Every structure is written in C-alpha cells, then in structure tokens.
Amino acid sequence: MKLRKVGIIGTGHVGSHVAFSLALQGEVDELYMMDIDEKKAKAQAMDVNDAVSYIPHKVIATAGPIEGCGDCDILVFSAGPLPNLYQDRLESLGETVEVLKDVIPRIKQSGFDGFIISISNPADVVATYLCKHLNWNPKHIISTGTALDSARLQKELAHIFNISNRSITAYCLGEHGGSAMVPWSHVCVQGKPLEQLQQEIPQRFPTLDNQQVLDDVKIGGYHVLAGKGSTEFGIASATTELIRAVFHDEKKVLPCSCYLDGQYGESGIFASTPAVIGKDGIEDILELQLTVEELTLFKASCAIIREHATKAETM
C-alpha cells in the first residue's frame, strides 16, 4: 500500500504545527522536515517521533535537504521571514521572494511532482510566483489563502448569533490580507440565507455592522501575533483540512486561494474563492454570483494581488 508522505519546507512555528497536526489527526504516514536551520528540522522530526506512542497510528518523521523531497506526495511551503506585528503581509514580499529563489531550483532538482500547499505570506502572491516559476499544473498548487480568515469569520458570527460555527456557511474572498471581502449575500445558517433569517428571527439574528465584523476578522490574526508572536493552531488546522481533502478525495468545498482562469473576470493570479478539493487538487472553482458591490470589492482585492505579483517579478 502507498504510504502518505508530506514534506514541510520551513519548520518554524507554522511548519512544525502543521506537521504535528497531520500526525495527531492521523493524516500522514511519513513526514519529511526541511529548514535552512538543519538542526531545527532534525529536532522537530525527533519531537514528532517521540509522540508516536500517543497518537492514532505510527508516523515516521525524518529531516533532510530540499533536494531529498522527491518522493513526497504533498509539499507544504511555509518558509519565509517571521511575521512582524507592525508590518503588512505584503511588506514581507521581498524577503519571501529571496527564499523562493533559493527553494524553487531545489524543488525542481528533487524530481518532486506532487501537490503544493502554500502557506507563506503574502499567500496569494507566493502561490502565483510558485506556479509560474515551477511551471506547475495550477490545479496542483493550493494556497491556504482565506481558509483561516473564513474560520475567523464563522467564529465571529457564531459568537454573535450563539450558533455553532459548523452551522454557518460564510467565506472571506480575495486576498489573504487587508483587502479581503465577505460576500454577505451568500452567508447562510444551515442553508438558509442570513439576510432572510434577520427578517424572520431578528432576536436571534440581529442586523450586523458588516464592516465592523470584517474588521474584527482581519485584526484577529494580529491579536494572536501580539499575544504569542505567531499564529499556529488555526493555520495548521486549515492546512490539515486541505491535505485531508486531497488524500481522501473528499470533493470538499473549502475557501482557499487557487488559480483563476476567467472566474469573476480574473485570470493569471491566485485568489481565494470556494473550490472543490479532491485527489486531483483544485477540481472545480465555485464562482459565486456576487452583487455588483461585492464583485467590485473582489476585483479591487484581485488588483492588489496582481500588482504585487508583478512587483515580485522585478525583485
């Protein structure tokens, strides 16, 4: 039987938590840890191996150079500069591009030909850069994008309405960053539009200050960053969910950053939208019918991604 092997490029706060989340949830058989700090990568692998007696099934974790990742099924790209509380994600682009210039030739040299889950910020720009410079099948590159933002949105709405997060369908679209937007016309509770529920049961579903809710979602990551220096658990869970959907061919609809090829009138960049995830990666993109205002906001977000994707090419 084919064992499931995931390589993690960048084993700091995010990469290490992704590795442990995969192991803890039983979604991987082998982990291959890679980092510019080789001692850290080896230590992370040892730490996972120490936990094997107390997790669902056996996991073998090893560490080594990027050139050795060729037999991995999925690569998680989580390398890059540490997050800065006083810096917008887009401002770290130059440092991240330098990392990409080092990593991409080494991935090519390894012979790897599987799926790539990209986490590093600025997420949409990095995915666009990886796809172009690796000359990869765009369906086989997925950026976590607004997967975490969408979870934060569901959390905010669940708190306001006193409803389970899992009963709420709500997405952030566009950039994983300051220009992310919410298509409020598509927010539902167990399939029923929120706008309708606000009319029918206003005591349970009060009218919202939509902009304030979105602002709270956007600032959520900075509160975590200010308190502990990095975000870890949320992004690790989101990444594991994407990998699970691929490994188990779930055909699950998840918000993530994927290559747009005409959807919403946008092409040539990665941006977040609901997509069907299965054993072939991005199997379909669900293009929501946005209102005029929503489409304007989405396209403005895409314009920011495109601007910085173009800028990355000159660095």
Residue pairs with C-beta under 8 A, 6 or more apart in sequence:
3 29
3 30
4 27
4 28
4 29
4 30
4 73
4 247
5 28
5 29
5 30
5 31
5 32
5 71
5 72
5 73
5 74
6 19
6 22
6 28
6 30
6 31
6 32
6 72
6 73
6 74
6 75
6 76
6 243
7 31
7 32
7 33
7 34
7 69
7 72
7 74
7 75
7 76
7 112
8 15
8 16
8 18
8 19
8 31
8 32
8 33
8 34
8 75
8 76
8 78
9 15
9 34
9 35
9 66
9 69
9 75
9 76
9 77
9 78
9 79
9 103
10 34
10 35
10 77
10 78
10 79
10 80
10 120
11 19
11 33
11 34
11 35
11 37
11 40
11 41
11 44
11 63
11 78
12 35
12 40
12 78
12 82
12 230
13 229
13 230
13 231
13 232
14 78
14 119
14 230
14 231
14 232
14 235
14 236
15 33
15 35
15 44
15 76
15 78
15 79
15 119
16 44
16 47
17 232
17 233
17 235
17 236
18 76
18 78
18 119
18 235
18 236
18 239
18 240
19 31
19 33
19 44
19 48
19 61
20 48
20 51
20 236
21 236
21 237
21 239
21 240
22 28
22 31
22 240
22 243
23 31
23 48
23 51
23 52
23 55
23 59
23 61
24 51
24 55
24 56
25 56
25 240
25 244
26 55
26 56
26 57
27 240
27 243
27 244
27 247
28 59
28 243
29 57
29 58
29 59
29 60
30 59
30 60
30 61
30 62
31 45
31 48
31 59
31 60
31 61
31 62
32 61
32 62
32 63
32 64
32 68
32 69
32 72
33 41
33 42
33 44
33 45
33 61
33 62
33 63
33 64
34 41
34 63
34 64
34 65
34 66
34 69
35 41
35 44
35 63
35 79
36 79
38 63
41 63
41 64
42 63
44 61
44 63
45 61
45 62
45 63
46 61
48 59
48 61
49 59
49 60
49 61
52 58
52 59
65 106
66 103
66 106
66 107
66 110
67 106
67 109
67 110
68 110
69 75
69 107
69 110
69 112
70 110
70 111
70 112
72 112
72 114
73 114
73 115
73 247
74 114
74 115
74 116
74 117
74 243
74 246
74 247
75 107
75 112
75 114
75 115
75 116
75 117
76 116
76 117
76 118
76 119
76 239
76 243
77 103
77 116
77 117
77 118
77 119
77 120
77 126
77 130
78 119
78 120
79 99
79 103
79 120
80 92
80 95
80 96
80 99
80 120
80 121
80 126
81 92
81 95
81 96
81 99
82 230
83 92
83 121
83 225
83 230
83 231
84 91
84 92
85 222
85 225
85 226
88 177
88 178
89 121
89 122
89 123
89 176
89 177
89 178
90 122
90 125
90 177
90 304
90 308
92 121
92 122
93 122
93 125
93 308
93 311
93 312
93 315
94 315
96 120
96 121
96 122
96 126
97 129
97 312
97 315
98 315
99 120
100 126
100 129
100 130
100 133
104 130
104 133
104 134
107 134
108 134
114 140
115 140
115 141
115 142
115 246
115 281
116 130
116 134
116 136
116 140
116 141
116 142
117 142
117 143
117 144
117 239
117 242
117 243
118 126
118 127
118 130
118 141
118 142
118 143
118 144
118 257
119 143
119 144
119 235
119 239
120 126
121 176
121 177
122 175
122 176
122 177
122 308
123 143
123 144
123 145
123 176
123 177
123 257
123 270
124 143
124 145
124 175
124 176
124 177
124 257
124 269
124 270
124 271
124 272
124 305
124 309
125 270
125 305
125 308
125 309
125 312
126 143
127 141
127 142
127 143
127 145
127 257
127 259
127 270
128 259
128 268
128 269
128 270
128 305
128 309
128 312
129 309
129 312
129 313
130 136
130 141
131 138
131 141
131 259
131 270
134 141
137 281
138 258
138 259
138 261
138 282
139 258
139 259
139 280
139 281
139 282
139 283
140 281
140 282
141 258
141 259
141 270
141 281
142 242
142 256
142 257
142 258
142 275
142 277
142 281
142 282
143 176
143 256
143 257
143 258
143 270
143 272
144 176
144 235
144 238
144 239
144 242
144 256
144 257
145 176
145 255
145 256
145 257
145 258
145 270
145 271
145 272
146 171
146 172
146 173
146 174
146 175
146 176
146 180
146 255
146 256
146 257
146 272
147 238
147 239
147 241
147 242
147 254
147 255
147 256
147 272
148 176
148 221
148 231
148 234
148 235
148 238
149 172
149 176
149 180
149 217
149 218
149 255
149 272
150 170
150 171
150 172
150 255
151 165
151 234
151 237
151 238
152 172
152 217
152 220
152 221
152 234
153 170
153 171
153 172
153 182
153 213
153 214
153 217
154 165
154 168
154 170
155 165
156 213
156 216
156 217
156 220
157 163
157 168
157 170
157 187
157 213
158 164
158 165
158 167
158 168
160 206
160 208
160 213
161 168
161 189
161 204
161 205
162 204
163 189
163 204
167 189
167 190
168 187
168 188
168 189
169 186
169 187
169 188
169 189
169 191
170 182
170 186
170 187
170 188
171 182
171 183
171 186
171 255
171 272
171 273
171 274
172 180
172 181
172 182
172 214
172 217
172 255
172 272
173 180
173 181
173 182
173 183
173 255
173 271
173 272
173 273
173 288
173 298
173 301
174 180
174 181
174 271
174 272
174 297
174 298
174 301
174 302
174 305
175 271
175 272
175 301
175 302
175 304
175 305
176 257
176 272
177 304
178 218
179 297
179 300
179 301
179 304
180 214
180 217
180 218
180 272
180 301
181 214
181 294
181 297
181 298
181 301
182 210
182 213
182 214
182 217
183 288
183 290
183 291
183 294
183 298
184 194
184 195
184 210
184 294
185 193
185 195
185 290
185 291
185 294
186 193
186 288
187 193
187 194
187 195
188 194
189 197
189 205
194 205
197 204
197 205
198 205
198 206
198 207
221 231
224 230
224 231
224 234
225 231
241 252
241 254
242 254
242 256
242 277
244 250
245 251
245 252
245 254
245 277
245 278
246 277
246 278
246 279
246 281
247 279
249 278
249 279
250 277
250 278
251 276
251 277
251 278
251 283
252 276
252 277
252 278
253 274
253 275
253 276
253 277
253 286
254 274
254 275
254 277
255 272
255 273
255 274
255 275
256 272
256 275
256 277
256 282
257 270
257 271
257 272
258 270
258 271
258 272
258 273
258 275
258 282
258 285
259 269
259 270
259 282
260 266
260 267
260 268
260 269
260 270
260 271
260 273
260 285
260 302
261 267
261 268
263 273
263 285
263 287
264 273
264 287
264 290
264 295
264 298
264 299
264 302
265 299
266 299
266 302
268 306
269 302
269 305
269 306
269 309
270 305
271 298
271 301
271 302
271 305
273 285
273 286
273 287
273 288
274 285
274 286
274 288
275 282
275 283
275 284
275 285
275 286
276 282
276 283
276 284
276 285
276 286
277 283
290 298
